[in-house]
Amino acid sequence: MVFVVVPCFNEGAVVRETVEELLAEGVRVVVVDDGSERPAADSCGDLPIDILRHGVNLGQGAALQTGVEFALWAGAQYIIHFDADGQHDPTAIAGIVALLRGGSVDVVLGSRFLDPSLARDVPLGKRLVLRGGILVSWLFSGMLLTDTHNGLRGFTRAAAERVRLTEDGFGHATEILGEIRRAGLRYCEVPVLVRYTEYSKAKGQRLSNSLNVLIDLVLRKLIA
């Protein structure tokens, strides 16, 4: 069974559109409402999905961990991470699951830069932030990828059981890579479309947030 974990924080009605697209792919959807001011249940409560809610905002990493733990408990064989803001293309899930079922990899990571035709729509500011993120993730995880902060990822059950997130905020993307390397999991990148809407561009991660992530990662490295 394929479970799709959708972390959600103050996404309003957009999360419903995302969930409806996912349901059309025949997957089981788990929305993790990370303390939104307006609960996700208000917009999605009538849909055939699982909705979990944090009483307070804990961060995207914590929301993903909550969703993955639930999916494992519910019997998931494959688990997909999927952003709530409508940027990802749900039709990419079938290809990701096919690779996982093939048995040659344990983890599939989406990349918006593998296919130049998909990368050309990435806004310049976003491109610069993401390029910096590639270097940071390589320094802290030891994995050099083309797109380290893409929220579309796929895991086999065995792989998901071995990846544990303790980084609550945006630094979880780098932590995931470190966990993949630590566990010796086999992985690959696949080209995926990222749809940049006015909504997603308005809420996108700012450069200042990226600097905060870097500082947090450095401090955690020094403390560890």
ZIBEL-V775640 format. One record per backbone hydrogen bond with DSSP energy under -0.5 kcal/mol. CO is the residue of the C=O (numbers start at 1). NH is the residue of the N-H. E is the energy in kcal/mol with one decimal. If there is no record, write none. Layout:
# ZIBEL-V775640
{{CO & NH & E} {CO & NH & E}}
This chain:
# ZIBEL-V775640
{{1 & 3 & -0.6} {1 & 77 & -2.4} {1 & 78 & -1.8} {2 & 28 & -2.6} {3 & 5 & -0.6} {3 & 80 & -2.7} {4 & 6 & -0.6} {4 & 30 & -3.0} {5 & 7 & -0.6} {5 & 82 & -2.1} {6 & 32 & -2.4} {7 & 84 & -0.6} {8 & 34 & -3.4} {11 & 14 & -1.5} {12 & 15 & -0.6} {13 & 16 & -0.7} {13 & 17 & -1.3} {14 & 18 & -2.1} {15 & 19 & -2.6} {16 & 20 & -2.7} {17 & 21 & -1.8} {18 & 22 & -1.9} {19 & 23 & -2.7} {20 & 24 & -1.3} {22 & 25 & -1.8} {22 & 27 & -0.9} {23 & 26 & -1.7} {27 & 29 & -0.5} {28 & 4 & -2.9} {29 & 31 & -0.5} {29 & 50 & -2.6} {30 & 6 & -3.1} {30 & 32 & -0.5} {31 & 33 & -0.7} {31 & 52 & -2.9} {32 & 8 & -2.8} {32 & 34 & -0.8} {33 & 35 & -1.5} {33 & 54 & -3.1} {37 & 39 & -0.7} {39 & 42 & -1.7} {39 & 43 & -0.5} {40 & 43 & -0.9} {40 & 44 & -2.2} {41 & 45 & -1.9} {44 & 47 & -2.1} {47 & 49 & -2.3} {50 & 31 & -2.8} {52 & 33 & -3.3} {54 & 35 & -0.5} {59 & 63 & -2.0} {60 & 64 & -2.5} {61 & 65 & -2.1} {62 & 66 & -2.3} {63 & 67 & -2.3} {64 & 68 & -2.7} {65 & 69 & -2.4} {66 & 70 & -2.0} {67 & 71 & -2.4} {68 & 72 & -2.7} {69 & 73 & -2.1} {70 & 74 & -2.2} {71 & 76 & -2.6} {72 & 75 & -1.3} {77 & 157 & -1.7} {78 & 3 & -2.8} {79 & 155 & -2.5} {80 & 5 & -3.2} {81 & 153 & -1.1} {87 & 195 & -3.6} {88 & 90 & -0.7} {89 & 92 & -2.0} {90 & 93 & -1.7} {91 & 95 & -0.5} {92 & 96 & -1.8} {93 & 97 & -2.8} {94 & 98 & -2.0} {95 & 99 & -1.8} {96 & 100 & -2.0} {97 & 101 & -2.8} {98 & 102 & -1.5} {99 & 103 & -0.6} {99 & 104 & -0.6} {99 & 105 & -0.6} {100 & 103 & -1.1} {106 & 156 & -2.0} {107 & 188 & -1.4} {108 & 154 & -2.8} {109 & 190 & -2.2} {111 & 192 & -2.4} {114 & 116 & -0.6} {115 & 118 & -1.8} {115 & 119 & -1.6} {116 & 120 & -1.2} {118 & 121 & -0.6} {119 & 122 & -1.8} {123 & 127 & -2.6} {124 & 128 & -2.3} {125 & 129 & -2.0} {126 & 130 & -2.6} {127 & 131 & -2.3} {128 & 132 & -2.0} {129 & 133 & -1.9} {130 & 134 & -1.6} {131 & 135 & -1.2} {132 & 136 & -2.2} {133 & 137 & -2.8} {134 & 138 & -1.9} {135 & 139 & -2.3} {136 & 140 & -2.0} {137 & 141 & -2.6} {137 & 142 & -0.6} {137 & 143 & -0.6} {138 & 142 & -1.7} {142 & 144 & -0.5} {143 & 145 & -0.8} {147 & 150 & -0.6} {149 & 151 & -0.6} {151 & 153 & -0.8} {152 & 110 & -2.4} {153 & 81 & -2.6} {154 & 108 & -2.5} {155 & 79 & -2.5} {156 & 160 & -2.6} {157 & 161 & -2.0} {158 & 162 & -0.6} {159 & 162 & -1.1} {159 & 163 & -0.7} {160 & 163 & -0.7} {162 & 164 & -0.7} {166 & 168 & -0.7} {168 & 61 & -3.1} {168 & 62 & -0.9} {169 & 172 & -1.8} {170 & 173 & -1.5} {171 & 175 & -1.9} {172 & 176 & -2.7} {173 & 177 & -1.2} {174 & 178 & -2.1} {175 & 179 & -2.4} {176 & 180 & -2.3} {177 & 181 & -2.3} {178 & 182 & -2.6} {179 & 183 & -2.3} {180 & 185 & -2.2} {181 & 184 & -1.0} {186 & 106 & -2.7} {186 & 107 & -1.9} {188 & 109 & -2.9} {190 & 111 & -2.3} {193 & 89 & -0.7} {193 & 195 & -0.5} {194 & 196 & -0.7} {195 & 197 & -1.0} {197 & 201 & -2.5} {198 & 202 & -1.7} {199 & 203 & -1.5} {200 & 204 & -0.5} {201 & 204 & -0.5} {206 & 210 & -1.7} {207 & 211 & -2.1} {208 & 212 & -1.9} {209 & 213 & -2.2} {210 & 214 & -2.2} {211 & 215 & -2.4} {212 & 216 & -2.4} {213 & 217 & -2.6} {214 & 218 & -2.3} {215 & 219 & -2.4} {216 & 220 & -2.4} {217 & 221 & -2.1} {218 & 222 & -2.1} {219 & 223 & -2.1} {220 & 224 & -2.2}}
